Amino acid sequence: MFFGRDRFRFVFIGAGSTVFTLRLAGDILLEKSIAGGSFALVDTDQKKLDNAFLAVKELAAFTGRDFSVEKHLHYSSALDGADFVFFTYAVGSIESWKEDIAICTRFGVAQSVGDTIGPGGMIRVMRSIPVALEIAREMERVCPDAWIINYTNPEGAQCFAIQEYSAIQCFGLCHGTPDTALVLAEEVFAVERSRFRYEAAGVNHLTWFTKMTIDGEDVYPRLPAALEKSAYDKKEPVSADLFRVFGLYPAPGDRHVSEFFSAFLRDRVMRERNFKWKNNTFAEIDLWREKDRAGLEGLVKRREGHENFLRGSGETAVHFIRALVLGETASEMVNVPNRGYIANISPGLIVEVPAFIDSFGLHPLFAGELPAAIAARCESLGREYRLLVEAAVTCDMRLFLEAAYLDPLCANCDYPEELVRELVRRNIGLLPEEWKKYA
């Protein structure tokens, strides 16, 4: 239904995001196969929504592209006629994220990020999945042929819930693996990115490079020496350790991959090895957010800095849209239900694999088997998400607790059940009414 068209309606759920909205809008405005259409921005925070609206409107005016820009405090008024719906929302925003980390720290759990796995990731599932399914059901009514392109974390849980409980087409995107590939090419092997090719598979925030070549030559045997020579093994020591132990190099860097292996986030280990990414203090994240805020403010208040958002963000959503529209083939890493793409991970669990996209849609590629130990770690997360999503849908504390006792970071927790119940109590205003019986 998209082939040959050149006008589309793009809806951004969580348009106040300091990370994604302007990047994605800028990419769309740069895309020549899209002649125009509308941006419908949705956010529950009036101030953030107003700022995003003014910034996107300024970008559209600057490019001279034929786009209207709207703002909505609720998704219900924005979805009619939608073609692509971007999920970039975070229920409770950064304030809840910071509180999650503080609570978990008090119970002995360090999390370098806290948005994918561990108790921080688990409470995010409880907050975000009811919203995702509410929106998907409304989309079934008013725009059943639209695509959800998910950026909300935890990526795997979001995609699993939408695929399991709705009929809406959905996949998840993350820049982590392509970004790591760029670093491996330019910093580790010191070659232009265009010469470096790779294949990768796994789960979001723990994807493993299964092949890497330069000019067609297998360079995996050269990777240990290249890491040492470039000192990248010192910059990202957890990833280097995982490569040494498991035989494949992970993405997207220590900040995320360390959370899947609790041994790296123990107090003594963090103190003795002095990892850059220890327990999340938000110092780095606040710097990133301030930079994004300054860029947005430049657009809105001084009408400057447009070029920062009109040079290609590195996000890959527009490649998918272009392929649907023109029929030309693109290849991207996507998060989709496993349909045998990774042979030794259970069917239906969300995996991150390469896919071809053309005018007919999304065609994930078969990656074969991952090494047994890597597949086990990926399988465990997928099963944890399955329990958590069911807990979020049914408001079932027992399922939440089962997932917590399986979680690797909760292995560092003093009292996992008390931690889970405290997270629920502190988030009760952001959860469905049924959770109040546990408050």
N, C-alpha and C positions, 0 to 999 in steps of 0.2 A: 504493500500500500504506500510505501515511501518512494519507490523507484520512479524517477522522472519528475518528482515534485521539487519545488525550490523555496517553499514557504512553510514554516512550522511554528508550532506553539511550544515553547519551552517553559516548564514550571520548575521552580527551585523551592523545595521544601527545606527550610532552614537557611533562608537567603541571607540572614545576618552573619553567616559563617565568615570569619576573617580569612579563611584559607581558600575556599573553593569558588564562591560566586563570581568574583571579578575575573578569576583565571578562566573559568568556563565560559563566561559571557564574552571575554576577550577572544577566546579561541573561536567561538561561533561567529563573532563579528569579522574575523579574519577569513573565514571559510568562504571561498568564492562560489562553491556549489549551492550555498544557501543565499537566496536573494533577499530574504526578509522574513518577517513574522512578528512574533510577540514574545516578550519575556514577562512571565507572571511570577513575581517574587512573593514568597510566603514566609512570614515569621511571626511568632507570638510576642516578640519584644518590639514595641512600637519604635523606639529610638534606633535600634539596629536596622529595622526594616526601612525606616525613613532614610537612613544613611546609605544603605545598599541601593535603594531606589534612585536616589540622586546620583550616585556614582555610576550605576549602569546606564542611566539616562544620559549622563555626560559622555560616557564612552560611546554610546550609540550615536549621539549627535556629532561627536568628533569624527567618527568614521564616515558619516553621511549615509549609513546603511538604513534601509527602510524597516525599522523595528519600532514597535510600540513597547512601552514599559509600564507595567501595572504593579500595584502593591496590595497585598491581602493579608489580613491578620489571621485568617483561617483558610485552610486548603479547600474547603467546600465551595468557595466562590471562585476558585482559580482553575479547577481541573477540567471543566467542560471544554472539549475540543483539544485537549492536550495531546501532543505527539511524543514528547520525551519529558519524563519527570525525574529530576535529579534529587536524590535523598542526600542532603548534607547536614541534617539536623542532629542536635545532641540534646536530648531532654534534660533540662536542668542546667545546660550550658556549662561553662568552665567552673562555675561556682560549685556545682555538684561534683564535678570531677576532682576538684581540690579537696572537697570534704571526703570523698571516697578514699583518697590516698591517706589523708590524715587518720581516718578511722582504721584503715588496714594497718598503718604503721603502728598504731597503738596496740594492735593485736599481734605484732611481730612479723607482719608481711611487708617486705619491700617490693615495690613494683617500679621498674624503670619507666614505664608508660602508664599501664593500668587501664587500657582501653580495649584489649583483645582477649586476654586470658587472666587468670587470677581473680580474686574477689572483686577487684575494680571492674574487670570486664564482665563478670557475672551480674553485678547489679545494673550495669548498663543494659544488658539484655532485658532485665525486668522492666526498665524504664522505656526502652525504645521499641520493643516488639509490639506491644499493644497499639502504639501509634502507627507503626508500619502497616499492620493488618487493617486498621481502621481506614487508612488512606487507600490501601489496595482494594478494599471492598467498595469504596466510593468510586474508584477508577473502573471497577467492573461495571458499574452502573452508567457512568457518563463518558468514559474514554477507554473502552475495553481493549482497543488495539494499540494503546500507548505502551511504551517501554519504560520501566523503572531502571534507571542507572544509579546504582547504590554506591555511595561513598561513606555512609554512616558506619561507624564501628560499634560492636564487632562485626566485621564484614561477613564472615561465614555464618553467624547466627541470623543476621538480617536476611541474607539471601536464602538460607534454609527455610525460614519462616514464610517468606513471601511465596516461594515455590511450593511449599507444603500445604499452605492454607489459603492460597488464592489462585486465580487463573491468569493473573497478569504476567506478561513477559518481563523477565528481570535478569540482570546479571550485575556483578560487582566489579569495580575497577580500583586499582591501587597503583601508584607510581613507584612503589618500592623496588620491585624487581628490575624494571628498566633503569631506574636510577642507579642501582648497584651495578648493573651491566656497564653503564657509562663510566663509573668509577674504576671498575676492573680494567676497562679498555684504556682509559686516559691516564689514570694514576698508577695502576699496578703494571700493566703491560706497555704503557707509554706508546699507544697507537691511536689513530683516529677511530672514533666509535664506529664509523661505517665499515671498517675492516673486521670488527669483532662481531661474531655471530654466536648465538647461544640457544639452548633449549632449557626449559626449567619446569618444575612441577612441585606441588606440595599443597600447603594451605596458606591462607593469607597471613602475612607477616612471618611465615616460616616456609619460604619457597626455596627449593634446592636446584642449583644449576646442574643439569644432567649432562650437558655437552657445552663446550666452548671452543671456538675455533677463531683463528686469525688468517685471513686469506685462504680459508679452507683447510688449514692445518690444525690438528688437534693440539691445543695448548694446555690442556689439563695437567699433563706431566710437568710442565714448566711452572705451574702456579705456585708451588711451595717456594721455589727460589725467587720468583717474581714478588711474592708477598714480602719476603725477607729483604730483598734488595730495595724495594720501594718503602720499606718500614710500615707498610699498611697492616702487617700482622701486629704491630705495636699500637697502631691507631684503633684497630678493631680486633682486640685480642680474643674476645669470645667467639667471633665468627671464625678466627684462625684455629681456635681450639676445636670447634665443632667440625671444621674441615679435617683436621688431623685425626679426630676420633671416628667420624662417620664416613669420611672419604668423598663427600661432596661439599661444595661451598654453599652456604646459606645466604638468603637475602631476607629483609632489607637492612642489615646492619645490626650491631650489638644492641642498640636501644630496644629493638623489638625481639630479636631472637633469644636474648638472654632470658626472657620471661618464660620460655617454654621448658627451661631446665633450671630447676630451683637451686641447684648447687652453686650457680653463679651469683645468686642474690641472698646469700647468707651473710650475716654481719661480719664474721671473721674474714671471709673470702673477700668481700668488698673492701674491707679495711686494709688487708694485706696486699691486695693486687691493685688497689686504688683505681678501679674502673672509672671511666668518664661518666657512664650511665649507671648511677646507683639508684637509690630510692628517688622517686620523682619529686624534685623541689620546685618545679615549674619555672626555675630561673631561665632556662633555655627557651621554654615555651612562651614565657612572657616576653622575651626578646623578639621571638618570631611574631607574636601577636602585635607587639608595638610597631614593628616594621610594617606589617600589613595595615594596621590602623593608620599609620602615617601616610601610606600610599593612598588609602581611601580618602583621608582628609585632604590630601593634595588635590585629588580630583574634585571633591565637593566644594571646598572653600576657595581654592586658588586656581582651579581648572588647569592643572599641570600634572605631568607624570603619566600621561596617557600611554606613552611608549612602553612603560613597565608592564602593561597588561595587553599589549598588542604586538608581542614578538614571539608568541607561542609559549604556553605555560609548561609544556611537558606532560600535561594530562592528556589522556588518550581518547576521551569520549568523542571528540569531533571526528577522529579517524573512523570510528564505528558509524557515525551518522553519514559521513561522506560515502562510505562503502555501500550503505543502504540506498543512498540517493543516486549514485552514479553507476553502481554495479561493479566498480573496480574493487579488487580484493585487497583487504588490509589484514594484518596479523597482529593480535594483541594478547596480553595475559588477561584472563578473565576468571571470575569466581562463579562457578556453576555447579549444579548437582552432578556427582560422579555417575556417569553412565558407562563405566568400564574404561574411562580415560586413563585412570591410574588403576591398573589391574588388581593390585593387592591392597586397595582401600575399598571399604564397603560401598555398595551402590547407594546413591541418594545423599551421601554426605557431601558437603560443599568442599570442592577442591579448587585450587588455582592452577590453571593450565593454559597453554597457548590455544588460540582459536583463530580460524579464518572467518572473516566477515565479508559478505557480498550482498547483492540486492535481495537475496532470499533469507538473510538473517545470519545467525551465529552458528558456526560449525566448530565446536571444540575438537582438538586433536588428541589422538591416543598417544600417551606417554609411555605405555608399557608398565613394567613394575619398577617401583622405587626399591632401594636396598631395604631389607626387612626391618631394621631398627628404625630407619627414617619413616617407613610406612606405619610402623606401630605408633610413633609419636603423633603423626598426622591423624591417624585413625582415632586416637584417644581424644584429640580436640574435637573432631567431628561428632563423636558420641557424647562428649560433654555438652556441646551446643544443642544436640537433639534433646537431652534432658532439660537444659535450661529454657529452650524455646517452649517445650511442653509446660514447664513450670510457669513461664510468663503468660501463656495462653489460658491455663487453668487456675492460675494463682495458687499453686500447690507448693507449700513450704517443704514437704518431704522430698520432692524432686529437686528443688533448689539445694537442699542439704546433701543429697546423693551426689550431685554434680560437684559440690564443694569438696567432698571427701575424695573425689577422684582427681581434683585439680592439682597440678604440680606445685604451685605457689602456696596453696593452702597447707602443703606439707610443712611449711615453715611457720605455720600459725600456732599460737599457743592454745587457743580454744576455737576451732572452726565454727562450731554451731553458734557460739555466742557472737562471733564476728558476723555471721550471716544474719542473725536476728537483729543485731545492731544496725547493719546496713539497711535492712527493711524498715526498721523504726525511723531512722533518720531520713528515709526517702518516701515516707508514707504519703506525703502530699503530691508526689509525682507518679504514684502507682495506682492501678485500678482499685476501686472501692473494696474489692474482696480481700485485699491484703490487710485491711484494718483489723481483722480478727487476730492478726499476729503482732499488732503494735503494743 
